[in-house]
Amino acid sequence: MTRLSVNINKIATIRNARGGNIPDVEKAALKCEEYGAEGITVHPRPDERHIRYEDVRQLKPILSREFNIEGYPGISFLQLVTEVRPAQVTLVPDPPHALTSNHGWDTIENESLLKEVYQELKQNGIRTSIFIDTDEKMIKNAAKIGVDRVELYTEPFARDFHQDKEEAIAPFIEAAKAAHEAGLGVNAGHDLDLGNLRYFVANIPHLLEVSIGHALISDALYYGLEKTIQLYLKEIREASKK
């Protein structure tokens, strides 16, 4: 069944807005695991505007589920992840000051960089996933580079879902098939929510993991964190029955 990894960046954003340690990022991560999350995702940026590098170091020894660290493979990021050694590192192409990730890698133009980073992560026993659009050329070249998985950038699907869900999901189905045929694992994330998640999971073949943060943490303000995680898990489970 598709696994749910909860991105806790927004919890750190709230903490940083006021200073101090409320809400407690470590406690929130443990509660997410307690309530059923099958992984924890963080995306530390160089300016540490939400998750801080020290958060990452403190989270690693206390988590019992899969730890996924996203980020652009700059020097400081690579030093951090090779020190911490999470289960998975997801490489994203956005520059340091981008508001949020908004496109996938050009795996042809960045082939040498990605291959070098992949080799370093592999030597440290870390699974490598790369953030990618539905362009099959880019997916096939990701397999050539040698990475383990791709994470499909799902904002275009979420944006178009309510207008024409079949048209919105079509390129993602083909991208997932292409990735699987190339020997790549398939993850997905960005703007998935309670409104579109079940349809996405039910229709995307070979989907191993979804990473969800902004919508899930926002829903937790309405429903509470425990109930919200259970609602997201329910969408995945119901989709997996089909």
Secondary structure as UniProt FT lines:
FT   STRAND          3..7
FT   HELIX           9..18
FT   TURN            20..21
FT   HELIX           25..34
FT   TURN            35..36
FT   STRAND          39..42
FT   TURN            46..47
FT   HELIX           53..59
FT   HELIX           60..62
FT   STRAND          66..71
FT   HELIX           75..84
FT   STRAND          88..91
FT   TURN            96..97
FT   TURN            107..110
FT   HELIX           111..123
FT   TURN            124..125
FT   STRAND          127..132
FT   HELIX           136..145
FT   STRAND          149..153
FT   HELIX           155..160
FT   TURN            161..163
FT   HELIX           165..181
FT   TURN            182..183
FT   STRAND          185..189
FT   TURN            194..196
FT   HELIX           197..203
FT   TURN            205..206
FT   STRAND          207..212
FT   HELIX           214..223
FT   HELIX           225..240
//
